[in-house]
Amino acid sequence: MKTPICLFDAKTGILCSKCDAKLTSGQLNQADVYSSIKLAKLAERDQEISKFTLVGSHKVDDDYILFLRTPDIITIRSNPAIGKKFSGEFDANIWFIEAEGTDRRFMENLFYPLRVLNMNLIWLPDGNKLTRVIVNQVAANRSSFPLDVEKIRKVAKAVKKIDLIVEFEANPN
């Protein structure tokens, strides 16, 4: 298991001087420390989780956004019980994001399990840009996953500084 803080610190919950200096300098944030400690607790009880690499994390409101390697994300999505263990340990809503992904992959992770049909940039006359994401309306209505568009906008803005417009397309053909 790899985390933003050293493994000993993650297991004990106390930061060494090196990790404390990273936190003070801004290389790490409080969510990185908290998530590393929680991940270490999960790894003690689950062999599969002990192979994960936590690249970083953010906290938006009460939700935690965890940046993991792509194989770790695949493992979580293929075994929903692992995702439930995370939610239980953190006692919060968890978003799993691929650390090495592009902005499009970031959006696909935010909208998972829904499929992003299209994504493009809109340049405004003042030089700012908006990102427009189109998802399937029918799939969104059928999904057991509650789609909170405002929360997705907040996460995109806080984590990647992306101003988001979400549109729904009734017929993806």
N, C-alpha and C positions, 0 to 999 in steps of 0.2 A: 504494500500500500504506500502511495506517495501523497503527501499533502503540502500545502503552502508553508506550513510550519514543520519543524523537524518531528519525526515520529515519536521521540521521547516526550516532547512537549504535548503532542496530541494525546498521548496515553495518560500523562499525568495531569494535564490541564493547567500546567504552570509554564510560562514562557522562559526560555533561557535568554541570556543577554543578547545573543545574535538575533533571535526571532523578535525580541522586544524592540531592538533597534530598528528592525524592518517595519514593525508596526508603527513606531514613532515617526519614522521617516516617510511613511505613506506607501511603502512598497507592498504592505499588507493592510487589509482593513479588518475591522472587528468581526465581520461576517466570515472572513477567511479563517480566523482563529476559532470561532464558535463551530463552524462547519467541520473543521479538521478534527476537533475534539469529539463531535458527534459521530463522524465517520469512523474514528478509531474505536469508539464504543461498539458500533455496528460490526466492524471488522472482527472484533473479538468473538462475536457470536455467529458470524456467517463467513465461511471460507470463500465464497464467491466475491463478497464485498471486499475482502482483504486483498484482492488483486486490483482494485480500482485505483485510479489516479485522479485526485481532486486538483485541478489546475488553479481554480479560484472560485470565489463566490461573492454574491451581492445580496443585500437584504433590501427589499422594496416593501414598504408597509410591514405586514407580518409574514410575507412570503420570502423564501430563500431560493435564489437562483444559483444552481450548482453547475459549474463548468467542468465536465468530465471528458475523458478521451472517448472517441467514437465507439470503440469496442465495448466500453462500459455502458454507454447509452443503449447499444444493441442488446446487451445482457439484461438491462432493466426492462426494456420494452418487450423482450421475449419471455420474461418472467415477472408478471405484475406483482407477485408476492414481495419481491425485492423493493419495488417502489413503495409498497405499503409499509415495509419496515422503516424506510426513510421517513415517511410521513409520521409514523408512530414515534420514532426517536426524536425528530425535530419538533413534533407537536405543532406543525405548521404546514402550509401548502408548499410543495417543492416543485421547482421547475428544473428539468434536466436539459442542459444545453451542451452541444458539442463544442469543445474548447477550440479546436482547430478549424471550425467551420467558417464559411463565408457569411455575409449578411443575409443572403437567401436562406442558407441552412439555419441561421439564427431564427429567422422568421418561421421556417418550417418547424423548428423545435418548439417555438412559442405556441403555434397553432395545433401541434400534435394532439390528437390523432387525425385532425382534419388536414386535407391536402391543400397546399397553396397552389392555386391555378395560375396566377400571374403575379409578378412583382415588378414595379418600375419606379423610377425617380421622376418627380415633378419639380422642375426648377422654377422658383418664383422670381418675379422681376427684381425683388430686393436682394437677390443672391442666395436666399435660403432655399433649402430643398425639403420636399416631403417625399415619403416613401408610401406608395400605394400598393396595398396587398388585396388580391381578390381571392376569396374562398367560395366554395360551393355552398349555396344556401340550403339545398336539399340535405346534404350531408350534415350541415350544422344543425338543422332541425331534428334529424334522426339520431344524432350522436348523444350518447349518455354522458358525454363530457360537457359540463356547463361552460359555455363560451362567454367569458367576461371580457368583452372588447376593451372596456376602459382599463382593466387591469393589464391587458396585453400592451396597450398604448403606454401605460405608466412604466412597465418593465422595459420596453424598447427604448424609451426616453432616458430612463435612469441608467441602464446598462450600456447602451451603444449610442446614446444621443441621437436616436432616430425618431423624427416626428412622423407619426404613422396615420394613414388614412386606410380604413378597412371597408371594403365593399363586398357585397355578396352577389354572386351570379346564380340565377335560378337554373339555367341550363348550360352546363360546361362544354357543350359541343361546339 
